[in-house]
């Protein structure tokens, strides 16, 4: 037995010796070889940025695409340049900037790459490409950036810029790295995950001279890039271009909707800006200039600006009065001018005439009937009950909400409630005489142009709507259409009011918008503005039967609604339905923009 133990011990010692000898051989031969490889070569992980998804319009015309740019990185330990002046000229930087870039990179790591120059355009890259061999330790990586074929729709499209520290910290997916681009607003932000794609990467070997010597591990560890998804919008680019042309030099907005679907055909805010200004290496400078511009070109008036609806709101008051049987189609009452300021003449009025003539005093009386229905003997309580019912009707039309428009930030406007007036005046301390300005769409009531375009669509549909939407497809997959929202008011009342809207254009305050080839139904507003000239407002739709387009326009400081807003809306409708403008005199009038001083 002792002999067996001795043999086992000898075998164990032999195995230990073999292991030690093998390790020594590996360390001397293979480790030395690996060390030589490590000393003479560097493995770089080179990100391959996906092409961000293309954005097109309803007719498949490209609105947003990508153009190639190049980021340059520096590895301080490998950095060697024979002709420093050539390097400075190639990258259009000063000697001080070069020193700062090098010091910053060294503080980070002398072995790892740091950003040296961002987003060089393709033509500049082509001009220096042959010189890159002379700049040891500087490497480049292609990176697509946004390019806008036509300078349209910047407020809704949004923009892309370099990701910030807070966004990096909140990125639970660890997808982004410092220097990556990310959607910051609008469609670019809302649909970021669809548009961005999935980054790929290559592991490449570089020798000490900065020359690529092949792929690491034969490319087996590389990841293939996956480009972003394409998005198709409901926008008609040609109509959008025309709307923005009409708005040039003005302050305001226009929203046009297809009533049968809720799809937005055009949405413009003015002043505007070229979206290419916020793409590329001059982003920061351009953004600061736009942000500090006193005309606020970045501000999206179509979605964020709020105004009193003015006389356009009389249409809604009419529908409430008819539905609650507070008035009938044939009722006539005598209207004097004792209650509220008015441009309509004194005389006998039915509801249709009151709409066409836009009689403030008629709607003063109608609103009093809506608010005070004698449901309580206490006039303060009775006013509260009336306003509660009124608010419910108003909100049915989408006012006081963002209409589930999730593509951009959207104001809800404001529909005053009893709670609001209780906080302002005190409980049971306010009544009709405190809120009568609501009768003509003034006072505390606030709406957005988007909401009023949607209201025009409701009138076109005679009592229903789809929440406004702007994205039709993502990678050829259709977006589910929003649910139909029905207004709990009899359709025949809508038809009556629509007939009056037709007459507003034919012979009333919007007669400048009349065209014998186009049956346009509409209503103007001259919105009171305590800070200057009144705002010009208009809503409408056309044709009267089987409507194709509903529209709202607010043009600030432009006076009567029948001038700027009605004229612009009429031209937009004409352009969409006929594809051309027949009333050149009206187009010239709008482009000149002299709305205040001219005679009617």
C-alpha distance (Angstrom), angle and dihedral (degrees) to the residues before:
residue distance angle dihedral
X1 . . .
X2 3.78 . .
X3 3.80 88.7 .
X4 3.79 90.9 54.7
X5 3.81 91.2 50.8
X6 3.76 91.0 51.1
X7 3.79 91.4 51.2
X8 3.77 92.2 50.0
X9 3.80 91.1 49.5
X10 3.82 91.4 50.2
X11 3.81 91.2 49.9
X12 3.84 90.2 49.5
X13 3.82 91.2 51.4
X14 3.80 89.8 48.7
X15 3.80 91.6 52.7
X16 3.80 91.8 48.9
X17 3.78 90.1 50.1
X18 3.81 91.7 50.0
X19 3.81 91.2 50.8
X20 3.79 91.9 50.0
X21 3.80 92.6 46.4
X22 3.82 90.7 48.4
X23 3.78 91.4 50.7
X24 3.81 91.7 48.5
X25 3.81 90.4 49.5
X26 3.85 90.6 49.6
X27 3.77 92.6 47.9
X28 3.78 93.0 48.0
X29 3.79 98.5 42.2
X30 3.79 111.5 22.4
X31 3.79 99.1 28.3
X32 3.78 90.1 50.2
X33 3.79 88.8 49.9
X34 3.82 91.1 48.3
X35 3.78 90.7 47.1
X36 3.79 89.3 51.5
X37 3.82 89.3 50.4
X38 3.80 89.9 47.9
X39 3.77 93.0 48.6
X40 3.77 94.4 47.3
X41 3.79 100.7 37.3
X42 3.77 138.2 45.5
X43 3.79 126.3 -155.1
X44 3.79 112.6 -138.9
X45 3.78 124.2 -168.3
X46 3.78 102.2 -143.5
X47 3.79 113.9 -165.1
X48 3.78 116.9 -138.5
X49 3.76 107.2 -150.5
X50 3.78 116.7 -145.5
X51 3.76 120.4 -125.1
X52 3.77 106.2 -102.7
X53 3.80 113.8 -119.0
X54 3.80 117.1 -84.2
X55 3.82 117.9 -117.4
X56 3.81 117.6 -145.6
X57 3.80 136.5 174.2
X58 3.82 130.6 -112.9
X59 3.82 90.0 -83.2
X60 3.84 93.4 50.7
X61 3.81 93.4 -105.8
X62 3.81 109.4 148.2
X63 3.80 114.2 -115.4
X64 3.82 101.1 169.5
X65 3.80 127.4 24.4
X66 3.81 137.5 149.6
X67 3.77 136.0 -95.3
X68 3.83 126.6 -163.1
X69 3.78 120.0 -102.1
X70 3.78 131.0 165.9
X71 3.78 134.2 -131.3
X72 3.81 118.5 -155.1
X73 3.81 125.1 -149.7
X74 3.78 131.4 -164.7
X75 3.84 130.4 -149.5
X76 3.83 105.3 -160.9
X77 3.83 96.3 -154.6
X78 3.80 90.9 57.0
X79 3.80 97.5 38.1
X80 3.80 112.5 123.4
X81 3.79 128.2 152.5
X82 3.79 126.9 177.5
X83 3.81 96.2 -168.8
X84 3.81 109.8 37.4
X85 3.80 92.6 178.2
X86 3.81 89.9 58.1
X87 3.81 89.7 53.3
X88 3.80 92.6 49.0
X89 3.80 92.1 49.7
X90 3.80 92.9 46.1
X91 3.79 93.1 55.7
X92 3.82 97.0 31.1
X93 3.80 92.6 -125.2
X94 3.80 133.8 131.6
X95 3.79 126.7 -116.5
X96 3.81 89.4 -108.3
X97 3.80 90.8 53.7
X98 3.81 90.4 50.6
X99 3.80 91.5 51.5
X100 3.81 91.5 48.5
X101 3.81 92.0 48.9
X102 3.79 91.5 49.2
X103 3.82 93.4 47.1
X104 3.79 91.4 48.7
X105 3.81 90.9 50.3
X106 3.82 92.0 48.2
X107 3.79 92.0 51.8
X108 3.78 88.5 54.4
X109 3.85 97.7 44.0
X110 3.79 137.1 -42.9
X111 3.82 90.4 -147.5
X112 3.80 103.0 41.5
X113 3.82 126.7 69.7
X114 3.81 120.9 -102.0
X115 3.77 128.3 -170.8
X116 3.79 111.9 -88.4
X117 3.80 105.2 168.5
X118 3.80 128.5 3.0
X119 3.79 133.2 -144.9
X120 3.79 103.9 -7.7
X121 3.80 108.4 -174.3
X122 3.78 120.9 -117.0
X123 3.82 97.3 -106.9
X124 3.82 92.2 51.4
X125 3.80 90.2 47.5
X126 3.80 91.4 51.6
X127 3.80 90.6 52.5
X128 3.83 94.1 55.2
X129 3.80 100.7 31.4
X130 3.81 93.6 99.9
X131 3.81 90.7 52.8
X132 3.81 97.1 53.6
X133 3.83 91.4 88.2
X134 3.81 87.7 68.0
X135 3.81 93.5 55.9
X136 3.81 104.7 76.2
X137 3.80 115.5 -161.4
X138 3.80 94.9 22.4
X139 3.80 117.5 110.1
X140 3.77 133.2 178.6
X141 3.78 135.0 -144.7
X142 3.83 126.3 -167.1
X143 3.81 114.9 -119.6
X144 3.83 124.8 -179.8
X145 3.80 117.7 -136.1
X146 3.78 131.9 -170.0
X147 3.79 121.6 -83.3
X148 3.81 124.7 -173.6
X149 3.80 114.7 -151.6
X150 3.80 92.3 -162.7
X151 3.81 121.9 26.4
X152 3.82 92.6 -123.4
X153 3.80 138.7 123.9
X154 3.83 98.2 14.8
X155 3.81 95.4 153.0
X156 3.80 94.9 56.7
X157 3.80 98.6 34.3
X158 3.78 91.4 52.5
X159 3.79 121.4 -164.1
X160 3.79 142.9 -90.5
X161 3.79 124.8 -127.4
X162 3.78 142.5 157.8
X163 3.79 113.7 -61.2
X164 3.80 115.8 -105.1
X165 3.82 129.3 -133.0
X166 3.82 94.8 -103.4
X167 3.81 91.3 51.4
X168 3.80 90.5 48.9
X169 3.78 91.2 51.6
X170 3.79 92.5 50.0
X171 3.82 93.8 47.7
X172 3.82 99.7 109.2
X173 3.83 91.2 176.7
X174 3.82 92.7 60.0
X175 3.80 88.1 -138.0
X176 3.79 96.7 132.7
X177 3.77 130.1 69.4
X178 3.77 128.9 -167.0
X179 3.79 108.4 -76.7
X180 3.81 95.1 27.6
X181 3.79 119.2 132.1
X182 3.80 122.4 -118.3
X183 3.81 136.3 178.3
X184 3.79 108.5 -96.4
X185 3.81 103.4 -176.8
X186 3.79 145.3 -2.3
X187 3.79 121.4 10.2
X188 3.81 90.8 -19.0
X189 3.80 89.2 62.3
X190 3.80 100.4 36.0
X191 3.80 93.2 50.7
X192 3.82 97.0 33.4
X193 3.82 95.2 127.1
X194 3.79 91.3 51.9
X195 3.79 96.7 42.7
X196 3.81 101.1 42.4
X197 3.82 99.9 62.8
X198 3.83 122.1 -162.4
X199 3.78 122.0 -62.7
X200 3.78 120.4 -123.7
X201 3.77 127.9 -159.7
X202 3.80 142.7 -160.4
X203 3.79 127.1 -150.1
X204 3.79 105.9 -141.7
X205 3.78 132.5 -178.2
X206 3.80 120.3 -132.6
X207 3.78 126.0 -174.0
X208 3.79 124.2 -134.4
X209 3.79 89.4 -86.7
X210 3.79 91.0 59.4
X211 3.79 93.0 -109.6
X212 3.80 118.9 140.0
X213 3.81 111.1 -114.6
X214 3.79 97.8 -179.0
X215 3.76 143.4 -74.8
X216 3.77 123.9 -42.6
X217 3.82 113.2 -111.0
X218 3.82 89.6 -2.4
X219 3.81 90.2 -69.1
X220 3.80 94.0 -66.6
X221 3.80 91.1 129.7
X222 3.81 94.9 49.3
X223 3.82 121.0 111.4
X224 3.80 123.0 -139.9
X225 3.80 116.1 -124.0
X226 3.82 120.3 -119.6
X227 3.81 115.6 -153.5
X228 3.80 123.2 -134.3
X229 3.79 124.6 -94.0
X230 3.78 120.3 -96.4
X231 3.80 119.8 -119.7
X232 3.79 126.8 -150.6
X233 3.79 117.8 -155.1
X234 3.79 130.8 -155.9
X235 3.82 89.5 -127.7
X236 3.80 119.9 119.9
X237 3.81 101.5 -140.7
X238 3.78 95.4 -157.4
X239 3.79 91.8 50.7
X240 3.82 90.0 45.9
X241 3.80 90.8 52.4
X242 3.78 90.3 50.8
X243 3.80 94.2 48.5
X244 3.80 91.0 50.8
X245 3.79 89.7 48.3
X246 3.81 91.1 54.8
X247 3.82 91.6 47.2
X248 3.80 95.0 50.9
X249 3.79 110.9 123.2
X250 3.81 92.2 14.3
X251 3.79 135.1 96.8
X252 3.76 114.8 -128.5
X253 3.78 144.8 59.7
X254 3.79 145.6 -100.7
X255 3.81 128.5 -152.9
X256 3.81 122.3 -172.0
X257 3.83 122.7 -171.3
X258 3.79 135.7 -174.6
X259 3.83 99.8 -125.3
X260 3.80 96.0 -152.9
X261 3.81 93.0 60.1
X262 3.81 109.8 14.5
X263 3.80 88.6 -120.4
X264 3.79 113.8 152.0
X265 3.79 111.2 -124.0
X266 3.80 96.9 -177.3
X267 3.79 134.8 -1.9
X268 3.78 120.6 179.2
X269 3.77 137.5 170.6
X270 3.79 124.2 -166.5
X271 2.99 136.2 -116.8
X272 3.78 89.9 42.6
X273 3.80 136.8 171.5
X274 3.79 140.8 -141.9
X275 3.84 106.3 -91.6
X276 3.82 89.6 -145.6
X277 3.81 86.7 73.6
X278 3.80 88.1 72.5
X279 3.78 95.1 50.1
X280 3.78 124.4 81.2
X281 3.77 136.8 15.6
X282 3.82 95.3 -40.8
X283 3.81 91.6 60.8
X284 3.83 96.5 110.5
X285 3.81 95.4 49.9
X286 3.80 93.2 44.7
X287 3.79 93.8 45.5
X288 3.80 91.3 52.5
X289 3.82 91.0 50.1
X290 3.80 91.6 50.5
X291 3.79 92.8 44.6
X292 3.80 93.6 52.6
X293 3.82 95.2 43.1
X294 3.81 106.7 117.5
X295 3.83 91.0 -141.2
X296 3.83 89.1 62.3
X297 3.81 99.5 -134.9
X298 3.83 90.7 176.9
X299 3.82 92.0 57.6
X300 3.80 111.5 101.1
X301 3.80 103.4 -139.3
X302 3.80 93.4 178.0
X303 3.80 91.5 64.8
X304 3.78 106.6 18.3
X305 3.81 108.2 33.0
X306 3.80 115.8 92.3
X307 3.78 126.6 -157.4
X308 3.78 137.0 167.7
X309 3.81 105.5 -94.7
X310 3.80 92.1 -131.8
X311 3.80 120.0 -169.7
X312 3.81 93.0 -12.1
X313 3.79 84.8 74.9
X314 3.80 90.2 64.3
X315 3.81 87.1 79.4
X316 3.78 90.1 61.9
X317 3.81 92.3 45.2
X318 3.82 88.0 52.8
X319 3.80 92.3 53.8
X320 3.82 92.3 49.2
X321 3.80 91.2 49.1
X322 3.82 92.5 49.4
X323 3.80 94.6 45.4
X324 3.80 92.6 49.5
X325 3.83 89.4 46.3
X326 3.78 92.1 -122.9
X327 3.82 88.2 131.6
X328 3.80 136.1 20.2
X329 3.79 131.4 -147.7
X330 3.80 95.3 -105.7
X331 3.79 99.7 37.9
X332 3.79 113.0 123.1
X333 3.77 125.4 -167.0
X334 3.77 132.9 177.9
X335 3.79 112.8 -109.6
X336 3.79 122.3 -159.1
X337 3.78 124.8 179.7
X338 3.81 99.1 -115.0
X339 3.82 102.3 107.4
X340 3.79 108.8 50.2
X341 3.80 139.5 -1.2
X342 3.78 112.1 -79.1
X343 3.80 143.6 176.4
X344 3.81 92.8 -164.8
X345 3.83 115.1 94.2
X346 3.79 126.6 -110.2
X347 3.82 115.7 -98.1
X348 3.80 147.7 84.3
X349 3.80 115.4 -29.7
X350 3.76 138.2 -175.9
X351 3.82 119.1 -169.6
X352 3.80 95.2 -94.0
X353 3.80 92.8 52.7
X354 3.80 89.8 46.2
X355 3.81 89.7 56.3
X356 3.80 94.6 45.7
X357 3.81 93.9 45.6
X358 3.83 91.1 36.4
X359 3.81 92.3 -133.8
X360 3.80 109.4 -163.7
X361 3.78 92.7 -167.6
X362 3.81 92.5 53.2
X363 3.79 91.5 54.5
X364 3.79 90.7 43.6
X365 3.81 87.3 61.5
X366 3.80 93.5 42.9
X367 3.81 92.9 50.8
X368 3.80 90.1 50.2
X369 3.81 88.2 55.8
X370 3.81 89.9 50.8
X371 3.81 94.2 48.6
X372 3.83 99.7 38.2
X373 3.81 110.2 44.5
X374 3.83 94.4 149.7
X375 3.79 93.3 -112.3
X376 3.78 88.3 139.8
X377 3.79 130.0 27.9
X378 3.81 90.7 -136.1
X379 3.81 105.6 84.1
X380 3.82 91.8 -150.9
X381 3.80 93.2 53.1
X382 3.80 90.6 41.9
X383 3.81 90.4 53.7
X384 3.80 90.5 50.4
X385 3.83 91.6 51.6
X386 3.80 91.2 47.7
X387 3.80 94.2 48.5
X388 3.81 91.7 49.0
X389 3.83 90.3 56.1
X390 3.81 91.6 43.7
X391 3.83 91.6 51.2
X392 3.81 91.5 53.0
X393 3.80 91.4 53.8
X394 3.80 92.8 46.6
X395 3.80 92.6 50.6
X396 3.82 90.7 51.1
X397 3.81 85.7 70.9
X398 3.82 91.6 58.7
X399 3.79 95.6 -102.1
X400 3.78 114.0 141.7
X401 3.84 90.9 31.4
X402 3.81 138.7 84.9
X403 3.83 90.2 -122.8
X404 3.83 88.4 -125.5
X405 3.79 88.8 -77.0
X406 3.80 97.6 156.7
X407 3.81 100.3 169.0
X408 3.80 95.1 88.4
X409 3.77 140.3 3.5
X410 3.80 107.2 -70.3
X411 3.78 129.3 -169.5
X412 3.80 116.3 -132.1
X413 3.77 93.9 -148.3
X414 3.79 114.7 -145.4
X415 3.80 134.8 -82.0
X416 3.83 108.2 -172.6
X417 3.79 116.2 -130.0
X418 3.81 134.2 -170.8
X419 3.81 87.6 -97.4
X420 3.80 90.1 60.3
X421 3.81 94.0 50.4
X422 3.82 91.3 43.3
X423 3.78 89.1 57.9
X424 3.80 91.8 46.2
X425 3.83 102.0 41.7
X426 3.80 103.2 13.4
X427 3.81 130.7 -104.5
X428 3.81 112.3 -51.7
X429 3.80 90.8 -0.3
X430 3.79 100.0 106.0
X431 3.82 134.0 63.5
X432 3.81 142.4 163.9
X433 3.80 93.5 -59.1
X434 3.82 89.0 61.6
X435 3.80 95.6 52.0
X436 3.82 105.6 30.8
X437 3.82 92.9 116.1
X438 3.81 86.7 74.5
X439 3.81 86.5 70.5
X440 3.82 90.9 77.1
X441 3.81 97.8 34.4
X442 3.78 96.7 -94.8
X443 3.79 132.1 106.7
X444 3.78 119.9 56.9
X445 3.81 95.7 -17.0
X446 3.83 112.0 111.1
X447 3.80 130.7 -177.9
X448 3.80 137.9 176.6
X449 3.81 126.2 -126.5
X450 3.82 88.2 -114.8
X451 3.81 90.9 56.3
X452 3.79 91.8 48.8
X453 3.81 92.1 49.5
X454 3.79 86.9 52.1
X455 3.83 88.9 49.4
X456 3.82 88.3 53.4
X457 3.82 88.2 52.0
X458 3.82 89.8 52.0
X459 3.79 89.9 53.6
X460 3.81 90.4 47.4
X461 3.81 90.7 51.7
X462 3.81 92.6 44.2
X463 3.76 94.8 -123.1
X464 3.80 116.2 -11.4
X465 3.79 140.6 70.4
X466 3.77 146.1 -178.7
X467 3.78 116.9 -129.9
X468 3.83 107.5 -97.9
X469 3.80 111.3 -94.4
X470 3.78 133.9 -179.8
X471 3.84 108.3 -177.0
X472 3.81 113.9 81.4
X473 3.81 103.5 170.7
X474 3.80 142.3 6.9
X475 3.81 111.4 -156.1
X476 3.81 90.9 -19.0
X477 3.81 92.2 -52.3
X478 3.78 110.1 124.3
X479 3.78 117.9 -126.4
X480 3.79 113.3 -122.2
X481 3.82 109.4 -100.6
X482 3.82 114.7 -114.2
X483 3.78 117.6 -102.2
X484 3.78 118.7 -92.1
X485 3.81 111.7 -104.3
X486 3.79 114.8 -152.9
X487 3.81 123.2 -152.1
X488 3.80 111.7 -136.1
X489 3.80 94.1 -129.5
X490 3.81 125.4 105.0
X491 3.81 113.0 -95.1
X492 3.81 91.9 -132.7
X493 3.81 89.3 64.9
X494 3.80 89.7 56.0
X495 3.80 90.4 51.0
X496 3.80 91.0 52.9
X497 3.80 92.7 50.4
X498 3.83 91.7 44.9
X499 3.80 89.6 55.9
X500 3.80 88.3 54.8
X501 3.83 89.9 48.7
X502 3.79 89.4 55.7
X503 3.78 89.6 53.7
X504 3.83 91.1 49.1
X505 3.83 87.4 64.1
X506 3.80 95.9 38.6
X507 3.79 97.9 50.2
X508 3.80 110.8 -11.8
X509 3.79 137.0 76.7
X510 3.84 93.1 -50.6
X511 3.81 96.7 51.5
X512 3.82 90.1 120.2
X513 3.82 85.6 69.2
X514 3.81 93.0 55.4
X515 3.79 120.0 121.6
X516 3.80 125.2 175.9
X517 3.82 88.8 -142.7
X518 3.78 94.6 51.8
X519 3.80 130.0 56.7
X520 3.79 99.4 -149.9
X521 3.81 119.7 177.5
X522 3.78 116.2 -161.7
X523 3.78 153.5 136.2
X524 3.78 130.8 -136.1
X525 3.79 131.8 -143.6
X526 3.74 131.0 -161.1
X527 3.78 97.8 -161.0
X528 3.79 115.5 -152.3
X529 3.79 112.9 -118.7
X530 3.82 118.3 -171.6
X531 3.83 91.5 -164.8
X532 3.80 100.5 58.8
X533 3.78 141.6 -47.9
X534 3.81 114.9 4.6
X535 3.80 120.8 -98.2
X536 3.81 120.3 -107.3
X537 3.81 115.6 -130.2
X538 3.80 137.0 179.6
X539 3.79 139.7 168.2
X540 3.78 125.9 -173.5
X541 3.78 148.6 135.2
X542 3.80 139.4 -146.1
X543 2.90 148.2 -111.5
X544 3.78 99.8 22.6
X545 3.82 91.3 -136.7
X546 3.81 117.8 49.3
X547 3.84 92.9 0.4
X548 3.80 116.9 -143.4
X549 3.80 100.9 -173.6
X550 3.80 138.0 25.3
X551 3.79 120.1 -167.5
X552 3.79 144.9 -173.3
X553 3.79 127.8 -169.6
X554 3.80 133.1 -175.5
X555 3.80 116.6 -175.3
X556 3.79 111.7 -176.3
X557 3.81 123.6 -131.8
X558 3.81 92.0 1.3
X559 3.79 101.9 117.7
X560 3.77 124.1 -138.3
X561 3.78 119.7 37.9
X562 3.79 90.8 -134.3
X563 3.78 91.1 65.8
X564 3.83 118.8 46.5
X565 3.81 103.1 10.3
X566 3.81 98.1 39.0
X567 3.81 92.8 44.7
X568 3.81 93.9 48.7
X569 3.81 92.2 46.1
X570 3.79 92.5 48.7
X571 3.80 92.2 51.9
X572 3.82 92.4 48.0
X573 3.80 90.9 51.0
X574 3.80 91.1 47.8
X575 3.81 91.4 49.3
X576 3.80 92.4 50.7
X577 3.80 97.7 45.7
X578 3.81 100.0 39.1
X579 3.81 101.3 23.8
X580 3.80 90.7 -130.0
X581 3.78 142.2 57.3
X582 3.80 117.3 -107.0
X583 3.82 97.8 174.2
X584 3.79 100.3 66.2
X585 3.80 90.6 165.4
X586 3.80 90.1 62.3
X587 3.81 92.7 47.4
X588 3.81 90.1 51.5
X589 3.81 89.6 49.5
X590 3.83 91.6 52.9
X591 3.80 95.3 44.3
X592 3.82 90.5 51.3
X593 3.81 88.6 53.5
X594 3.80 98.0 -156.1
X595 3.81 97.4 144.2
X596 3.80 103.7 140.9
X597 3.78 107.6 52.5
X598 3.81 102.1 35.6
X599 3.79 122.1 102.5
X600 3.78 121.3 -112.9
